[in-house]
């Protein structure tokens, strides 16, 4: 097979889109609750008997807005081959066109392989994506193919048409890391006959409303997020919990054992847990399980460890901390006999932010980083993995780093604290950085700073290089006519359709834009001053 590999360094605004872009802005499609794909690579592969080869096709990555503008949303159906568009999150646009005839249609197979190179450890392994084609005549979407990500974050799609494409994810299908599950808890793992036991469920992910069915192990079935039950005969009972969320997803069945005796055993084995709640970083749900004792029980929660009682409610209990931090709280339980038992509960509510002054740089130039630790103290070690084999330990709140090789790097920071033999870690969001081994074109000025269509402008600068196929000068996104090109000087003619804006020299990458250039209306080829 012939392969053509395109390494995309940044999303490129595609000029060819203007010919089929709709005038109506695309509506907001579906929820935007997930991390999107970024820094994508792709390669094209064709079968030997295909009527068009990969070497005859040019391809670009585009923004989803560019590709969506090619579609007429005002007349589109809400369903696309059985898929509800409101369930889709559009992640990436693409555009493919032949370098020469036969045109946009062909026989045989052309495959596009997408790679998400911005995340490590197979973050998108087994994620299901859908590839849609935008019909240039009807401007409606057609589902071409779907693919689950493979190890290494690859997605393979087969296509039989060229033009605008959209990659989307169905948000109703959970990612592997977003699988729906429910954990059952009981406030007493062992007690005596006739004593009420409080059972409660804590869901992870899932869509509300969630239905819960409890099989109590003695022939009794109860429903609800929390239930109360007592056993009339001594023995060991296996309580199972089944749950179905509002989207019809079924959680794995999980069980919890309950031991019932005829006399009250000692109050022991108190275990408390703190789980972050969805949607609020400082709100945690606290649960607890105790063995033995005699009901009823009283609870004294000190969630933040300040020595005061924050709640006397039975679990589960929600608590919102006032600020980020590492909290060692306590729970004290007293049974009907006056026996007490106490345990510590750790809530790691620290937060670590990491930012950088630019997402791309030339080889040999430093990146400037800023750490934003919230809730950390001097006992916490901060380690920054630079993704080149080097890890910086406690580099300071502001620091610089220079890479020795060109490439893509994913930088992460983490804070570590050891408490009673356990290492607690909090991580920053990853930063994807690009280091280029070729210099970026730089515009230092141009003369004149305004003129009509058809006038000549001389652009001065650095590192323009020798002009190659595809190199151009843009004014507010419109390509200009190039009259002369050298490493430090480019002469252009203001093209028809130009509007006020900034010049950009485009080679492998865009140049730094210069100050705005004003287009004077009423010029030759543009009568009456009407801008086109």
C-alpha positions as CSV (number, residue, x, y, z in Angstrom):
1,X,0.0,0.0,0.0
2,X,1.1,3.5,-0.7
3,X,1.1,5.8,2.4
4,X,1.0,9.5,2.6
5,X,1.7,10.9,6.1
6,X,0.7,14.5,7.0
7,X,2.1,15.8,10.3
8,X,-0.3,18.6,11.4
9,X,1.5,21.0,13.7
10,X,-1.5,23.3,14.3
11,X,-5.1,23.7,13.1
12,X,-5.0,25.5,9.7
13,X,-7.8,27.8,8.6
14,X,-8.8,26.3,5.3
15,X,-9.3,28.9,2.5
16,X,-11.1,26.5,0.2
17,X,-13.9,26.3,2.7
18,X,-15.2,29.7,1.7
19,X,-16.6,28.3,-1.6
20,X,-19.1,26.0,0.2
21,X,-19.5,27.6,3.6
22,X,-23.1,28.6,4.6
23,X,-23.9,32.0,5.7
24,X,-25.7,30.8,8.8
25,X,-23.6,30.2,11.9
26,X,-23.6,26.6,13.1
27,X,-25.7,25.9,16.1
28,X,-24.3,24.4,19.3
29,X,-24.5,20.7,18.7
30,X,-24.8,18.4,21.8
31,X,-23.2,18.7,25.2
32,X,-19.5,19.7,25.5
33,X,-18.7,17.9,28.8
34,X,-15.7,15.8,27.7
35,X,-12.1,16.5,26.9
36,X,-11.7,16.8,23.2
37,X,-9.0,15.4,20.9
38,X,-6.2,17.7,20.0
39,X,-2.8,17.7,18.3
40,X,-4.1,15.1,15.8
41,X,-2.0,13.3,13.2
42,X,-3.3,11.4,10.2
43,X,-2.2,9.3,7.3
44,X,-4.0,8.2,4.2
45,X,-3.8,4.6,2.9
46,X,-5.3,3.2,-0.3
47,X,-5.7,-0.3,-1.7
48,X,-3.6,-1.0,-4.8
49,X,-6.7,-1.4,-6.9
50,X,-8.3,1.9,-5.8
51,X,-9.0,4.4,-8.6
52,X,-7.4,7.2,-6.5
53,X,-4.2,6.8,-4.6
54,X,-3.2,8.5,-1.4
55,X,-0.5,10.5,-3.2
56,X,-3.2,12.1,-5.3
57,X,-5.1,13.4,-2.3
58,X,-4.4,16.5,-0.2
59,X,-5.8,16.7,3.3
60,X,-6.1,19.2,6.1
61,X,-7.4,19.3,9.7
62,X,-9.8,22.1,10.2
63,X,-11.8,23.5,13.1
64,X,-15.2,22.0,13.7
65,X,-16.7,25.4,13.0
66,X,-15.2,25.5,9.5
67,X,-16.6,22.0,8.7
68,X,-20.0,22.6,10.3
69,X,-20.4,25.8,8.3
70,X,-20.4,23.6,5.2
71,X,-23.6,22.1,6.4
72,X,-27.1,23.6,6.3
73,X,-28.3,23.1,9.9
74,X,-31.5,25.0,9.4
75,X,-32.9,22.3,7.1
76,X,-31.1,19.2,8.6
77,X,-33.0,16.4,10.2
78,X,-32.4,15.7,13.9
79,X,-31.5,12.1,13.1
80,X,-28.6,11.0,11.0
81,X,-28.9,7.3,10.1
82,X,-30.3,6.5,13.5
83,X,-28.0,8.8,15.5
84,X,-29.5,11.8,17.3
85,X,-27.4,14.8,16.5
86,X,-28.1,16.3,19.9
87,X,-26.2,13.3,21.4
88,X,-23.1,14.1,19.4
89,X,-20.1,16.2,20.5
90,X,-18.2,17.3,17.3
91,X,-14.4,17.1,18.0
92,X,-12.5,17.7,14.8
93,X,-13.1,18.8,11.2
94,X,-11.1,17.6,8.1
95,X,-11.1,18.4,4.4
96,X,-9.8,16.2,1.6
97,X,-9.5,17.1,-2.1
98,X,-7.8,15.5,-5.1
99,X,-4.7,17.1,-6.5
100,X,-6.0,16.2,-10.0
101,X,-9.1,14.5,-11.5
102,X,-11.1,12.1,-11.2
103,X,-12.9,14.4,-8.7
104,X,-14.5,13.9,-5.4
105,X,-15.9,10.4,-6.0
106,X,-14.0,7.3,-6.5
107,X,-14.1,3.5,-6.2
108,X,-12.1,1.2,-4.0
109,X,-11.1,2.1,-0.5
110,X,-9.3,5.1,1.0
111,X,-8.5,4.9,4.7
112,X,-7.8,7.7,7.1
113,X,-6.0,6.9,10.3
114,X,-6.3,9.5,13.0
115,X,-3.9,9.6,16.0
116,X,-4.4,11.6,19.1
117,X,-0.9,12.3,20.1
118,X,-1.6,14.8,23.0
119,X,-2.3,12.2,25.7
120,X,-0.2,9.4,27.1
121,X,-1.1,6.0,28.5
122,X,-3.8,5.3,25.8
123,X,-6.3,7.8,27.2
124,X,-8.6,7.2,24.3
125,X,-8.1,3.5,24.0
126,X,-11.5,1.9,23.1
127,X,-13.3,5.2,22.8
128,X,-16.0,5.0,20.0
129,X,-15.8,7.8,17.4
130,X,-18.0,8.5,14.3
131,X,-16.9,9.9,10.9
132,X,-19.5,12.0,9.0
133,X,-19.3,13.3,5.4
134,X,-20.8,16.7,4.5
135,X,-22.7,16.3,1.2
136,X,-21.7,19.3,-1.0
137,X,-25.1,19.3,-2.8
138,X,-27.5,18.7,0.1
139,X,-25.2,20.0,2.8
140,X,-26.4,17.3,5.1
141,X,-24.4,14.8,7.1
142,X,-23.9,11.1,6.1
143,X,-22.3,8.6,8.5
144,X,-19.3,7.1,6.6
145,X,-17.7,4.9,9.3
146,X,-17.2,4.4,13.0
147,X,-14.1,3.2,14.9
148,X,-13.0,2.4,18.4
149,X,-9.6,3.7,19.4
150,X,-6.9,1.1,19.4
151,X,-3.9,0.9,21.8
152,X,-1.8,4.0,21.1
153,X,-4.9,6.1,20.5
154,X,-5.3,5.2,16.8
155,X,-8.6,5.4,14.9
156,X,-9.0,3.8,11.5
157,X,-11.8,5.0,9.1
158,X,-12.7,3.8,5.6
159,X,-14.0,6.6,3.3
160,X,-15.4,6.6,-0.3
161,X,-15.8,10.3,-0.8
162,X,-13.7,13.5,-0.5
163,X,-14.6,16.9,0.8
164,X,-15.6,18.0,4.3
165,X,-15.6,15.5,7.2
166,X,-16.5,15.7,10.8
167,X,-15.4,13.5,13.7
168,X,-17.9,13.2,16.5
169,X,-18.4,11.2,19.7
170,X,-21.7,10.0,21.0
171,X,-21.9,11.4,24.5
172,X,-24.5,8.8,25.5
173,X,-21.9,6.0,25.1
174,X,-19.6,6.0,28.1
175,X,-15.9,6.1,27.7
176,X,-14.0,3.2,29.4
177,X,-13.1,5.7,32.2
178,X,-16.7,6.9,32.5
179,X,-18.4,3.5,33.0
180,X,-21.5,3.6,35.1
181,X,-21.2,1.9,38.5
182,X,-22.9,2.1,41.9
183,X,-21.3,1.1,45.2
184,X,-23.6,-0.2,48.0
185,X,-22.9,0.6,51.7
186,X,-24.4,-0.4,55.0
187,X,-23.9,1.5,58.3
188,X,-23.6,-1.9,60.1
189,X,-21.7,-4.8,58.6
190,X,-22.6,-7.0,61.7
191,X,-25.4,-6.6,64.3
192,X,-28.1,-8.4,66.0
193,X,-31.6,-9.6,65.0
194,X,-34.3,-6.9,64.9
195,X,-31.9,-4.0,64.5
196,X,-32.5,-1.6,61.7
197,X,-29.6,-1.3,59.2
198,X,-29.3,1.7,56.9
199,X,-28.3,0.8,53.3
200,X,-27.3,3.5,50.8
201,X,-25.9,3.7,47.3
202,X,-23.3,6.0,45.9
203,X,-23.3,6.3,42.0
204,X,-20.3,7.0,39.9
205,X,-21.1,8.6,36.5
206,X,-24.5,7.7,35.0
207,X,-27.4,9.8,33.9
208,X,-30.2,10.8,36.3
209,X,-32.7,9.4,37.2
210,X,-31.2,6.2,38.5
211,X,-33.3,3.3,39.7
212,X,-32.0,1.0,42.5
213,X,-33.1,-2.5,43.4
214,X,-31.8,-4.1,46.6
215,X,-32.0,-7.9,47.2
216,X,-31.6,-8.2,50.9
217,X,-30.6,-11.9,50.9
218,X,-33.5,-13.0,53.0
219,X,-36.1,-12.9,50.2
220,X,-36.9,-9.2,50.6
221,X,-36.6,-6.8,47.7
222,X,-36.4,-3.0,48.3
223,X,-36.1,-0.1,45.9
224,X,-34.5,3.4,46.3
225,X,-31.2,5.1,46.7
226,X,-31.3,4.4,50.5
227,X,-33.3,1.7,52.3
228,X,-33.8,0.4,55.9
229,X,-34.0,-3.3,56.7
230,X,-33.7,-5.5,59.8
231,X,-33.2,-9.3,59.9
232,X,-35.2,-11.6,62.1
233,X,-33.0,-14.6,62.1
234,X,-29.2,-15.0,62.8
235,X,-27.0,-15.8,59.8
236,X,-24.8,-14.4,57.0
237,X,-26.7,-12.5,54.3
238,X,-25.4,-11.3,50.9
239,X,-27.1,-8.1,49.9
240,X,-26.9,-7.2,46.2
241,X,-27.6,-3.9,44.5
242,X,-28.7,-3.5,40.8
243,X,-29.0,-0.1,39.2
244,X,-30.1,1.3,35.8
245,X,-29.5,4.9,34.9
246,X,-31.7,7.3,32.9
247,X,-29.9,6.4,29.6
248,X,-30.6,2.7,30.1
249,X,-27.0,1.8,31.2
250,X,-26.9,-1.1,33.7
251,X,-24.3,-0.9,36.5
252,X,-22.4,-4.1,37.4
253,X,-24.1,-5.9,40.3
254,X,-22.2,-5.4,43.5
255,X,-22.8,-7.2,46.8
256,X,-22.0,-6.5,50.5
257,X,-22.1,-9.1,53.3
258,X,-24.1,-8.7,56.5
259,X,-23.6,-10.9,59.6
260,X,-26.5,-11.1,62.0
261,X,-26.2,-12.7,65.5
262,X,-28.5,-13.1,68.4
263,X,-26.5,-10.9,70.8
264,X,-24.6,-7.6,70.1
265,X,-21.0,-8.1,69.2
266,X,-18.3,-5.5,70.1
267,X,-18.2,-2.2,68.3
268,X,-15.2,-2.4,66.0
269,X,-13.7,-2.1,62.5
270,X,-15.0,1.4,61.7
271,X,-14.0,2.4,58.2
272,X,-14.7,5.9,56.8
273,X,-14.4,7.1,53.2
274,X,-14.4,10.4,51.5
275,X,-15.3,10.6,47.8
276,X,-15.3,13.8,45.7
277,X,-18.8,14.8,44.5
278,X,-19.5,15.4,40.8
279,X,-19.6,19.0,39.7
280,X,-18.0,20.7,42.8
281,X,-14.3,20.2,43.5
282,X,-14.7,21.2,47.2
283,X,-17.7,19.0,48.0
284,X,-17.1,15.5,49.2
285,X,-19.5,12.6,50.2
286,X,-18.6,10.9,53.4
287,X,-19.6,7.3,54.1
288,X,-18.8,4.9,56.9
289,X,-19.2,1.2,57.8
290,X,-18.9,-0.3,61.3
291,X,-19.0,-3.8,62.7
292,X,-20.7,-4.8,65.9
293,X,-22.4,-2.6,68.5
294,X,-26.0,-2.2,69.2
295,X,-28.3,0.2,67.4
296,X,-29.3,3.0,67.4
297,X,-26.0,4.7,66.6
298,X,-25.0,8.3,67.0
299,X,-22.5,10.0,64.7
300,X,-20.1,12.9,65.3
301,X,-18.4,14.0,62.1
302,X,-15.4,16.4,62.1
303,X,-14.8,16.7,58.4
304,X,-12.0,19.3,58.3
305,X,-10.2,18.2,61.5
306,X,-10.6,21.5,63.4
307,X,-12.0,19.7,66.5
308,X,-15.6,20.8,66.1
309,X,-18.5,18.6,65.1
310,X,-19.7,19.5,61.6
311,X,-22.6,17.0,61.4
312,X,-24.5,14.3,63.4
313,X,-26.3,12.8,60.5
314,X,-26.0,9.1,59.5
315,X,-24.0,8.4,56.3
316,X,-23.8,9.3,53.5
317,X,-23.2,13.0,54.4
318,X,-22.1,15.8,52.0
319,X,-19.7,18.5,53.2
320,X,-18.2,21.4,51.3
321,X,-14.8,22.7,52.4
322,X,-14.2,26.4,52.5
323,X,-10.9,26.2,50.7
324,X,-8.5,23.8,49.0
325,X,-6.4,21.7,51.3
326,X,-5.4,18.4,52.8
327,X,-7.9,17.5,55.6
328,X,-7.6,14.8,58.2
329,X,-11.1,14.6,59.7
330,X,-12.5,12.2,62.3
331,X,-15.7,10.2,62.8
332,X,-16.9,9.0,66.2
333,X,-19.7,6.5,66.5
334,X,-21.5,5.7,69.8
335,X,-23.9,2.7,70.0
336,X,-26.9,2.2,72.3
337,X,-24.6,0.6,74.9
338,X,-22.5,3.7,75.1
339,X,-19.5,2.1,73.4
340,X,-17.5,4.4,71.1
341,X,-15.2,4.0,68.2
342,X,-13.3,6.7,66.2
343,X,-11.4,6.7,62.9
344,X,-9.6,9.2,60.7
345,X,-10.9,10.2,57.3
346,X,-8.5,11.9,54.8
347,X,-10.0,14.3,52.2
348,X,-7.4,15.4,49.6
349,X,-8.9,18.6,48.4
350,X,-5.7,20.1,47.0
351,X,-5.4,21.5,43.5
352,X,-2.4,22.0,41.3
353,X,-2.5,24.2,38.2
354,X,0.1,24.4,35.5
355,X,0.2,26.9,32.7
356,X,2.7,27.9,30.0
357,X,3.3,31.2,28.1
358,X,3.1,29.6,24.7
359,X,2.1,26.1,23.4
360,X,4.7,26.1,20.6
361,X,8.3,27.4,20.3
362,X,11.4,27.1,18.1
363,X,14.2,24.8,19.1
364,X,16.5,26.5,21.6
365,X,13.9,29.0,22.9
366,X,12.7,28.5,26.5
367,X,9.1,27.9,27.6
368,X,7.9,29.9,30.6
369,X,5.8,27.9,33.1
370,X,3.7,29.0,36.0
371,X,2.5,26.7,38.9
372,X,-0.7,27.5,40.7
373,X,-0.8,25.3,43.9
374,X,-3.9,25.6,46.0
375,X,-4.1,23.9,49.4
376,X,-0.5,22.7,49.3
377,X,2.1,23.4,52.0
378,X,5.9,23.0,52.4
379,X,5.6,19.3,53.1
380,X,4.3,18.7,49.6
381,X,6.8,17.9,46.9
382,X,6.0,19.2,43.4
383,X,7.4,17.3,40.5
384,X,7.0,18.4,36.8
385,X,7.5,15.7,34.2
386,X,8.8,17.4,31.1
387,X,8.2,14.3,28.9
388,X,11.8,14.2,27.6
389,X,13.2,12.0,30.4
390,X,13.7,14.9,32.9
391,X,11.6,15.6,36.0
392,X,11.9,18.9,37.8
393,X,11.5,18.7,41.6
394,X,10.1,21.8,43.3
395,X,11.2,24.2,40.5
396,X,9.4,27.2,42.0
397,X,6.1,28.9,41.1
398,X,7.7,30.4,37.9
399,X,10.4,28.6,35.9
400,X,11.6,28.2,32.3
401,X,12.7,25.1,30.4
402,X,14.4,24.6,27.0
403,X,14.1,21.4,25.0
404,X,17.1,20.0,23.2
405,X,15.1,18.2,20.5
406,X,12.2,19.1,18.3
407,X,8.9,17.3,18.9
408,X,5.7,17.1,20.8
409,X,5.8,17.0,24.6
410,X,3.1,16.5,27.1
411,X,4.0,18.2,30.4
412,X,2.3,17.3,33.7
413,X,2.9,18.5,37.3
414,X,2.0,16.5,40.4
415,X,2.2,17.1,44.1
416,X,2.9,14.3,46.5
417,X,2.4,14.0,50.3
418,X,3.1,11.0,52.5
419,X,0.7,10.6,55.4
420,X,0.8,7.6,57.7
421,X,2.6,5.5,55.1
422,X,0.3,6.4,52.2
423,X,1.4,8.6,49.3
424,X,-1.4,11.1,48.3
425,X,-1.0,12.6,44.8
426,X,-2.8,15.4,43.0
427,X,-2.0,16.1,39.3
428,X,-2.4,19.1,37.0
429,X,-4.1,19.0,33.7
430,X,-1.6,18.0,30.9
431,X,-0.1,20.7,28.6
432,X,0.7,19.7,25.0
433,X,3.8,21.6,23.7
434,X,5.3,21.7,20.2
435,X,9.0,22.4,19.6
436,X,9.9,23.3,16.0
437,X,13.3,22.7,14.4
438,X,12.8,25.3,11.7
439,X,12.5,29.1,12.4
440,X,9.1,30.9,12.2
441,X,8.8,33.6,9.6
442,X,8.7,37.1,11.2
443,X,7.2,40.2,9.7
444,X,8.9,43.4,10.8
445,X,7.0,45.9,8.7
446,X,5.5,46.7,5.3
447,X,5.1,49.8,3.0
448,X,2.7,51.4,2.5
449,X,0.2,50.7,5.3
450,X,-2.9,51.2,3.1
451,X,-3.8,51.0,-0.5
452,X,-6.5,50.0,-3.0
453,X,-7.0,46.6,-4.6
454,X,-4.3,46.1,-7.3
455,X,-1.7,48.2,-5.4
456,X,1.8,46.9,-4.5
457,X,3.0,46.4,-1.0
458,X,6.6,45.5,0.1
459,X,6.8,43.3,3.2
460,X,10.0,43.2,5.2
461,X,11.0,40.6,7.7
462,X,13.1,37.6,8.6
463,X,13.3,33.9,7.8
464,X,10.9,33.9,4.9
465,X,13.2,31.4,3.2
466,X,12.8,30.3,-0.4
467,X,9.3,30.2,-1.7
468,X,8.0,26.7,-2.2
469,X,4.6,25.3,-3.5
470,X,1.9,26.3,-1.0
471,X,3.8,29.3,0.4
472,X,1.6,32.4,0.4
473,X,0.8,35.7,2.0
474,X,-2.6,36.2,3.5
475,X,-4.4,39.5,4.3
476,X,-7.2,38.9,6.7
477,X,-7.3,35.3,5.5
478,X,-7.4,36.2,1.7
479,X,-4.3,35.1,-0.4
480,X,-2.4,37.9,-2.1
481,X,-0.7,37.8,-5.5
482,X,3.1,37.3,-4.9
483,X,5.3,39.3,-7.2
484,X,8.7,38.6,-5.6
485,X,9.9,36.5,-2.6
486,X,13.3,36.4,-0.8
487,X,14.4,35.5,2.7
488,X,13.9,39.1,4.0
489,X,11.7,40.8,1.4
490,X,8.3,39.9,-0.2
491,X,6.5,42.0,-2.8
492,X,2.8,41.4,-3.2
493,X,-0.2,42.8,-5.0
494,X,-3.4,43.5,-3.1
495,X,-5.8,40.9,-4.5
496,X,-9.5,41.3,-5.3
497,X,-11.6,40.5,-2.2
498,X,-9.1,41.8,0.3
499,X,-10.4,43.5,3.4
500,X,-8.7,45.4,6.3
501,X,-6.6,43.0,8.4
502,X,-3.1,41.8,9.2
503,X,-0.6,40.2,6.9
504,X,0.5,36.6,7.6
505,X,3.3,34.8,5.8
506,X,2.4,31.1,5.6
507,X,5.0,28.4,5.1
508,X,5.1,25.3,7.3
509,X,3.7,27.6,10.0
510,X,2.1,31.0,10.2
511,X,4.3,34.0,10.8
512,X,3.7,36.5,13.5
513,X,1.1,39.0,12.2
514,X,2.1,42.5,11.5
515,X,0.1,45.7,12.2
516,X,-3.2,46.1,10.3
517,X,-3.3,47.1,6.6
518,X,-6.2,49.2,5.4
519,X,-7.8,48.5,2.0
520,X,-8.9,51.7,0.3
521,X,-12.4,51.3,-1.4
522,X,-13.2,52.4,-4.9
523,X,-10.1,50.9,-6.4
524,X,-9.6,49.5,-9.9
525,X,-11.4,46.2,-10.2
526,X,-13.6,47.1,-7.2
527,X,-15.9,49.9,-8.4
528,X,-18.0,51.9,-6.1
529,X,-16.0,50.9,-3.0
530,X,-18.0,47.8,-2.3
531,X,-15.9,45.2,-0.6
532,X,-16.2,41.7,-2.0
